[in-house]
Amino acid sequence: GLQTWPKLSTRRKVIAGSSLDLENRGYVRVESEAETVSYSRAAPVLDEASLKKTLEASLEDDSWTRSVSVLGSTGSIGTQTLDFARARPDHFSVSALCAGSNYELLAQQAAEFRDTVKLIGLSDGSKVLELKEALKRYDVDEKSVEIVCGDDAAIAAATCTDADVVVTGVVGCAGLQPTVAAIEAGKDIALANKETLIAGGPAILPLLKKYGVAMTPADSEHSAIFQCLQGVPPGSLRKVILTASGGAFRDVSADELLDACSNKPEWVRQKATTHPNWDMGAKITVDSATMMNKGLEVIEAHYLFGAAYDDIDVVVHPQSIIHSAVELQDNSVIAQCGWPDMRLPLLYSVAWPKRVRMPADQWERRFDFVQLGSMTFKAPDNIKYPCIGLAYTAGRAGGTMTGALNAANEMANEMFRDNKGLDYLDIPKVIAQTMEDHRQDFDPNPSLDTIIQVDAWARDNVQRLAASVQSRPLAV
């Protein structure tokens, strides 16, 4: 082990009257012949009803259509969704558009899809006049669409009567309530908002079952797993295998990273915000560097596919060709692969279970094994990436602990990027301490309101901790 790396705590800490043990933190490959344990799942796989629904939809003739409501229509998820609708209007139409504050682009989108759009939402209520002026410039008749601004905008778009599926391209816990509203309205969910399950899983899963709604993942790894599980019979899943690029520091040893954090903190900050394989936003790029993104994906995989945490593996795969895989009861491993591209998983989440051919000039090049040549794999370094263990711990605790972890990470990530009191190694420190501080208010079966309250508390807690965290040992 490293003599100078922050020492690991060995104290056992258990909340009185609960099974929450924050020492259960490690990522450990579990090889067991014990019977596989499964839990409730959000994705439409591995049960009789889902198989029947998949088969019926697969056998529809080619006249099928999906009407889509796009939350976060001016962001990357939203604009890519509209690319599909633009390229294949025979299959996709747009019924509702909702943006945060970019009224200009929203008005352009409303003009382009005016033939089918029934509702336009803008969450920033202070921009309502600017939105209406922009709509007028693009010759959109206000009387032809419903315009909703302010706090109700996203919920109005999520429950638009004409929509078949809602794309939840909204960042943070702001996406929780619109997603719940869409589920209660019977809309299928193309899940592009991770907080929905990472923080809201305990409240969301019962709603999906109650309303018979399908939730399909739009991110690369979970889409890969979802694709691999198509047609797999109930009880056949043995293990989920999440692949990880390894992020910005995958070729830097733990010793070298520790030295750089001490002597070249600005180099670390710059490198942590540059991804070797993917062109992503600043927040997710830092999450990839700490590998918290993979820890969060472990939690999301648990809620999506009902896999026990002992049956979810993380494997570093630098080429990012195999996007994830599943192991089945007969030891067969099925993987989904392709060049790194975020558009396919988003398209499949909306079109599921259909496979839609897109114009060649708007799509990734076809995959070529010979051009690829070779692939490599290795286990994650648990010393260099303590955030993975923290995520497993929060996941095993369940309840509000996953929301506390997620919110603490978001705030720590932001403060690190903005150089506001936290260095790279401080990120896992404040997350670990926030989880520790959350013991007294931990709720194993939270309501949606409680989940949102914990999210706000955890962010405030990280800001409070920032002043003293640099002298605190890393307790993982």
Summary of the structure (lengths in Angstrom):
residues: 476
radius of gyration: 22.2
end to end distance: 14.4
largest distance: 69.3
contacts: 1644
relative contact order: 0.14
helix: 46%
strand: 13%
